[in-house]
Amino acid sequence: MTFGAISYGIAAVGFLGLTLLLVTSWRGKKPGAWLIAACLFTALWAGWLTLISMDASLPFMSVYYVEGLRDCAWILALTTLGG
């Protein structure tokens, strides 16, 4: 197991925990939903990079797709929070 796999795994667990905390305290408003989605996509992104770090036979181009989804989710979340 590499240092990258361990650090991405820790990030995945951390963002999954943050997502669960946000879901339990969510008040049903739109900005909160986008923030929850962004944290969830970040957890999935970190989990996918953990798998990529451990097994090089997975398609590397998929990293770009997962990264694009994560970036779009954060852009939507931050623009919604910003007004």
Backbone torsions as a table, in degrees:
resi	resn	phi	psi	omega
1	MET	NA	131.8	-176.4
2	THR	-91.0	167.5	176.7
3	PHE	-62.2	-38.0	178.7
4	GLY	-62.5	-42.8	179.6
5	ALA	-64.0	-40.0	179.8
6	ILE	-66.9	-45.1	-177.0
7	SER	-69.1	-39.9	176.0
8	TYR	-66.5	-35.5	176.9
9	GLY	-63.6	-41.8	177.3
10	ILE	-64.0	-41.1	177.9
11	ALA	-63.5	-40.5	179.4
12	ALA	-62.7	-45.1	179.4
13	VAL	-65.4	-41.4	179.8
14	GLY	-63.4	-45.6	179.7
15	PHE	-71.9	-29.8	174.4
16	LEU	-66.7	-39.9	175.5
17	GLY	-63.5	-42.2	177.2
18	LEU	-62.9	-40.3	177.8
19	THR	-61.2	-44.1	179.2
20	LEU	-64.1	-39.2	176.4
21	LEU	-63.9	-41.9	179.0
22	LEU	-66.1	-38.2	179.6
23	VAL	-65.2	-41.0	-177.8
24	THR	-71.7	-24.1	-179.7
25	SER	-107.4	10.1	-177.2
26	TRP	-70.0	138.4	-177.7
27	ARG	-105.7	13.9	174.5
28	GLY	84.7	12.6	-179.8
29	LYS	-94.1	156.2	-174.7
30	LYS	-62.0	-44.7	-180.0
31	PRO	-60.6	-35.4	177.9
32	GLY	-65.3	-36.6	178.5
33	ALA	-64.9	-41.5	178.9
34	TRP	-67.9	-36.6	177.8
35	LEU	-66.4	-40.9	176.1
36	ILE	-62.0	-43.9	179.6
37	ALA	-63.3	-41.2	-179.9
38	ALA	-64.4	-41.9	178.5
39	CYS	-67.1	-38.4	178.2
40	LEU	-65.3	-44.3	177.6
41	PHE	-64.5	-33.4	176.8
42	THR	-68.6	-38.4	176.2
43	ALA	-64.0	-42.4	178.0
44	LEU	-65.6	-39.9	177.2
45	TRP	-60.1	-48.0	-179.4
46	ALA	-66.3	-37.4	176.6
47	GLY	-64.7	-41.3	178.6
48	TRP	-65.0	-41.2	178.0
49	LEU	-68.1	-28.3	172.8
50	THR	-62.7	-46.6	178.7
51	LEU	-63.8	-41.9	178.5
52	ILE	-62.0	-39.6	-179.3
53	SER	-67.2	-31.1	-178.3
54	MET	-87.7	-28.8	-175.0
55	ASP	-134.6	106.8	-176.1
56	ALA	-75.7	-5.1	-178.3
57	SER	-81.5	-8.4	176.7
58	LEU	-73.4	149.6	-177.8
59	PRO	-66.0	121.0	-176.7
60	PHE	-70.1	-28.1	179.2
61	MET	-61.9	-24.0	178.9
62	SER	-63.9	-23.7	177.7
63	VAL	-60.7	-39.9	-179.4
64	TYR	-65.6	-37.6	178.9
65	TYR	-68.1	-44.5	179.9
66	VAL	-66.2	-39.5	178.3
67	GLU	-64.6	-39.4	177.6
68	GLY	-63.6	-41.4	177.0
69	LEU	-63.1	-42.8	179.3
70	ARG	-63.4	-44.7	-179.9
71	ASP	-62.9	-43.5	178.4
72	CYS	-61.9	-41.3	179.6
73	ALA	-62.9	-41.3	179.3
74	TRP	-70.4	-37.1	177.1
75	ILE	-62.7	-44.7	177.5
76	LEU	-63.7	-42.4	-179.9
77	ALA	-63.4	-45.0	-176.6
78	LEU	-72.0	-35.6	176.9
79	THR	-71.3	-31.7	175.8
80	THR	-68.9	-41.2	178.7
81	LEU	-69.7	-30.9	-177.7
82	GLY	-77.0	-14.0	176.9
83	GLY	124.8	NA	NA
